[in-house]
Each structure stands twice: as C-alpha cells, then as structure tokens.
Amino acid sequence: GAGVSQSPSNKVTEKGKDVELRCDPISGHTALYWYRQSLGQGLEFLIYFQGNSAPDKSGLPSDRFSAERTGGSVSTLTIQRTQQEDSAVYLCASSGAFHRGAYNEQFFGPGTRLTVL
Amino acid sequence: SQQGEEDPQALSIQEGENATMNCSYKTSINNLQWYRQNSGRGLVHLILIRSNEREKHSGRLRVTLDTSKKSSSLLITASRAADTASYFCATPAGGYNKLIFGAGTRLAVHP
C-alpha cells in the first residue's frame, strides 16, 4: 500500500533529552536503512537491518545512538542525551531482500527533522 | 565518509535550458544511482547505471558513466521549474547496498 512513513515529521528537543524516531517500511520489505542528513549535506549511512537483525551498524556516530526493529517491520532510532550536533534530518529507507550482485531500489520516507536546542 | 563529490554545488538556469551535474567517486562500484530531493526531505530514485554501461536515458534524463575516471554526469534536458531540487549521486557499498551519497547539487530552474 503506502510508501515508507516516518514519525514525527518534526521534533524539537532540549540538549540532554532522549528522542525516539519511528520508521514504518513498505509492507514486505525486509531491508531497512537509516540515514542522517545534516544541513546542506548529503546523506550519511547510519545502520542497516535485514529482518530484525542489524548486520551493519558502522555508521552510528556514537554509543548514544541505537536502533531496533521488531517483527521485521517497524524500526525505532533512539538518540540518548541529545547534543546540538545531532540536529539533522533522519531518513529511513526500505527495500526488498538483499541478493548479492543484484540491486533492490531503496524507497525513502519523508524524514524526521530533529532540532536540538 | 562520502564516496562521491559533486559539482557544481549549485546551478541556476532558465526554463528550457539543459542542466548538467557531475559526480566523482573513489572506489570500485557495480552501479551508480542518481536521486532527487525536494525541499530537503524524502528522496526519489531517478536512474541507475551499471558499471558495464556507459550511457543511459530515461525521459529527459541522460546519465553517463566513465569508470576509468570514476565519474558520472546527469543531464536534464529542456528543464522545467518543477525540476528545481537537489540532486545526489550515490553508490552502494559494504556488500549490503547501503548507499554512499555525494554532497549534492542544488538546481534552481527559473520560469
């Protein structure tokens, strides 16, 4: 049905608070990706899920960042003790199961704009 | 770290003109993709070119790939005001199709 959805669309928080960002992938998509886009920059990979497991967390910038995925569907990205440099747009994408040597188009959600004051 | 570097960073043209954006990358790739982003939010996949292809067309879009120079270009012909957006090249990496993006080109098409 619908495309990738993310909530909230905008989040303003105070430095030091924790935030949770949610991603609902396209139904049936087993691969899920989180990216971050700082102002005026390109997208930076954060983490990749295949099903509920995360074989690649290499892009998470610090241990304040974590993500989980349950039921092979919804994913939550949590940022603890937010800092001003965490301000960015956080984008989620999903695609079909990964097959080495093949390409599965990634479909992006509208993103969550996080502002840390 | 970013895989691609794009130029120009910003491009301003009139409707009807052609727009050309360039992307360079650093490592070996099996494909390169171009995305469009409106208003700093969701990305839309435009076109994919595989490493064994040199040129690909899709409507008003023409993409070229030169693997010897590790560069690609995106040409938008007969531009329209609705083409105003940021355009990014991206390459898959890490064996999982995670995308590594360039910094993007901001295109403004004036009526």
Interface residues (C-beta under 8 A of the other chain):
Chain A: A31 Y33 Y35 Q37 Q41 G42 L43 E44 F45 Y48 Q50 P55 D56 S58 G59 V89 L91 A93 S95 F98 R100 G101 Y103 N104 E105 Q106 F107 F108 G109 P110 G111
Chain B: Q2 G4 N30 N31 G40 R41 G42 L43 V44 H45 L48 F88 A90 P92 G94 G95 Y96 N97 K98 L99 I100 F101 G102 A103 G104
